[in-house]
């Protein structure tokens, strides 16, 4: 999820991806943004998705591979958001 404007300051402090800050060398934001969510509905939707899809994936692939897929997917999503957004911030496990 992405957002622009004055309300983005708190999300930036929490570790969301910001094009300008990543350009300045804050690459760690690709990992930290996985755990930052923009709003209650964003958190709830991701929790439901992890509960439903995560349980199936964990049964099929095991806990370690499911966690690896979550973190790699979140990281790749954050990089994709960074590469495609001209301004603003991005946060969340889905990038």
C-alpha positions, 0 to 999 in steps of 0.5 A: 500500500502506498501513501503521499502527503503530510500523514506519511511522516509517521510511517517513514519514521517507522521504516516505510519505503520512501524513494528519496530516502532509499536513494540516499542509501537507506536500503534497510527500508526494504526489509523494515517496510514488511512490518509497517502497515498503513491503517487498521484495515491494512493490518487486518487484511494481511492478518486474514491472508496470512491466517488462511493462505499461510496455514495452507502453505505451511501444510504444503511446504513446511514452516521454514519454506513458508517463512522464507517465501513470506520474507522474500516476497515482502522484500521483492514487493518493497523493491518493486514498489520502490522501482515503480512509484515516482513519489510517496511511501510504500509499506506492508508485506505485499509491498 
